Amino acid sequence: MEKPVEDFLNYLNLQRGYSFHTIDGYRRDLRQFLVYCAGHNYLQLEQLGENEIGAYICFLQRHRLARRSISRKISALKSCWTYLLRTGRIFQDPFQTLEVPKLNKTLPVFLEDAEITKLFEMLKGEDPHFHRDTAILRLLYSTGLRVSELVQLNVSDIDASKREIRVIGKREKERIVIVGDQAQKATEEYLVRERSQYAKKAREKALFLSQRGQRLTSRSVQRLFERLSRLTGKALTPHVLRHSFATTLLSNGADLRVVQELLGHASLQTTQLYTHVTLRRLREVIGHIEL
């Protein structure tokens, strides 16, 4: 059964334009499923129906995996099955009648204005990468970029005169984001005061560089947030700033579809999750007024 799965992964890469990290995640989840099938002597795709897939889901649940992990693995299987049906490899879809566990949607974690201010104050001027790290935090909060999008930025993607940045998001989809005053100022200071020290190659395109003059990795940015988490005592990730960006926009009256475009969401339903956050904040304000 390995070849149909590899064909599916190649399809995601060549025709759908999925990122390496996304395809690698699909590969790990599907290989785990193949190992399970081999252990139960399921050697042909035609052997797999509702009962067999359901038994695999029960197997995942018995091993006490997090709901989100189980949901991701099921999503990988469903996507693979859709491809196999469309290409005529199989002729039945067990997911049409199979009840799969639903993932309870949790509200996005975000920072209040005072917490944002405190976060920026955590960076000290004597830090060796003060200007770079400040620009990273400011840009993430000002634009709502994903960390993967941030580290892929090139200097040429920035249009300072228009205060715009060209971003290549998921599935190579291009969008334009607007940069706020503080983020633009921090980025310009980084370019002038720090980046030139590390750009060892004159033709280096990357905006954010490591000390070795190479493109900064997502892991390096995550380490910055891990350090800030220890200092603030609050669990911080790049995505928390993305959530904070969206929540702030909606709280200040931004149109939902504008926020969708700025975040690069393919579905409006994904963006609508942030409306629950703003409604929760509204209820809290009204509650204080009534008191």
C-alpha positions, 0 to 999 in steps of 0.5 A: 500500500506504500506506492499509492500513499507516496503518489498522494504525497507527490500530488500534494507537492507537485500539484497542490504546492503544499510546503515541505513541513506540511507534506512531512507531517502527512507522511509521518501520520500516513506511515504510522497508519501503514505500520498499523495495517501491516501489523493487522495483515491489511495488505490491500487497500480494498481490505479497508472499510468502515470497520477497519478505519474505525478500529484504527481510530479506537487504537489511537484513542486507546494510546491516549493521544491528544484530540488534536493529534487524532484529528490531524491523523484522521484528516490526513487519512481522509485527504488521502482517501479522497485522492485515491477515490478520484484516481480510481485506486479505490471505490468506497469511502469509509468516511462517508458513514464513519463517525469520527471524534470531533475536535473541541474548538478552543478560543485563540490565546491572545495578549491584552494591550498592556501585555503587548507593551510589557513583551516589547519591554522585555527586550534589552538594548544591550542584547546582541540581537536587540534590533532584529528581535524587536523587528521580529516582534513588531512585524508579527504583531503588526501584520499577523504573519505566520512564523514560516512566512516571516522567516521567508521574507526577503529584503526586496519584499518590503516596500517602505514607501507604501508601508507594504510587505509582499508575503508568500503564504500557504500553498504559495499564495501571495498577499500584501500586508500593511506595516504599522509605524512602530513595525516599520521603524523597528525594521528600518533600524534593524536593516541599518544597525544590525543586518549589515553586520551579518550579511556576509554575502552581498547577494543575500536576499533574506530579511532576517539573518542569523549570526552566521549570515544565513536565513533565520529559521522558524526554530530560532524565532521559537527559541526567542519566544521560549526565552520571553516565556521564561521572563514573563511567566506566560506561554508565548509563541509566534502564533499568540501574536498572530491571534493578538493581531486579529483580535485587536483588529476585530475589537476595533471594528475591522471587517471580518473579510479584511482580517481574513485577507490579511491573515491569509485564511483560505476559509472565512470560517477560520477567521470567524473563530476570532469573533468569539474572542471579541464577543467574550471581551464584550461580555466582560466589559458589559459585566463590569459596567453592570457592577 
